[in-house]
Amino acid sequence: MITLRQFYSWLLELRYIDYHPFGNLKLPSDDPQSKRVPIAENKIKILYKSIETPSEKLLLIFGYGCGLRAKEMLALQTVDIKFDKGLLIVKQGKNNKRRAIPLQPNHQQYLRSYILQNGLSKYHHFFGVTYCTLLRYFKEMQQRLGWLPPYFSLHHLRHSIASHLVDRGLELDLIQQFLGHSSLKTTEHYVSPIKEVELW
């Protein structure tokens, strides 16, 4: 579509055509849910209580607790958890950005036990699955709880933790660092304070 726009602009500039056919055409957004409504905290608690497998627990720890993108979760290795500092290192986030994310003590404890119990090596990936499988894990959790479509996406978890942190009074620039955004405007777009969102 971009190529066609440029082509028609070139034709218009050289006067091969009198008007731009795309002039009044509005293309649909790639992501109709770009301004996602965050998941209410009571629903997050329900999700945590409904966990049935280690993969589901890891998904919530990394997706919600750490605000990771799906791609970052899939790339995450055991060596990226720095227990001595209480940090999770994202070595290569969006636009190759590296960032450090603080881990909650209960998450650290679970991850340490998980790594030891499974005898995982330093470079073991926490999720040895595809992106589609990761999505299916989260969808199945919601189906099991009897939630109705449209289901929350993995990216909703990221939006949700950002919004919940704002509600708790965390500064927006710190949330920007936590999420790994290049621009504060992107972070502002992510955040929908729960006080302004209808809880259901």
Residue, then its C-alpha position, 0 to 999 in steps of 0.5 A: m500500500i505504501t508503494l502504491r501511494q508513492f507511485y500515485s504521488w509520483l504520477l500526480e507530480l509528473r501530471y500523468i494524473d489529475y488527482h490522487p486516487f488514495g487522497n480520501l482513502k482511509l486504510p484500516s489500522d493494522d491493530p484495531q486494539s492499539k489502545r487496549v483496555p487493561i485487564a483489571e487487577n482482580k482478573i489478573k489475580i483470578l488468572y494467577k489462581s487458575i494456573e495449572t502448568p509451569s508454562e502458564k505460571l512463567l507466562l504470567i510472571f514474564g508477561y504481566g510481572c515483567g511486562l515483556r513482549a511475546k518475542e522477548m519471552l520466547a528469547l528469554q534464557t535462564v542466564d538472563i535472570k540475575f538472582d544476585k541483583g534481583l533483575l531480569i535482563v532483556k538482552q535484545g528488546k525492540n529496536n535492539k534495546r537492552r534493559a534490566i527489569p526488577l523481579q519481585p521476590n516471590h517471582q525470584q523464588y519460583l524461578r530459582s526453584y523452577i531452574l533447579q528442579n528442572g536442572l536447566s542449563k545457563y542457556h536454556h530457553f524458558f519457552g521452547v515453543t512457538y509464538c502461536t503456542l504461547l498465545r494458545y496457553f493464554k487463550e486456554m486459561q481464559q476459556r477455562l475460566g469461562w471468559l467470553p471472546p474477544y479474549f485478551s491478548l498477550h500484549h494486554l498483559r503488558h498494557s495492564i502492568a503499565s496501567h496498574l503501576v501508574d495507579r500505584g503512583l509510579e512515575l511515567d518515565l520509570i514505566q517507560q524504562f520498565l517497558g523499554h519504550s524509546s518515546l514517553k509518548t508511546t508509554e502514555h499511549y499504553v497507559s489507561p489508568i484503571k480509575e478511568v476504566e470500567l471494571w467488569 
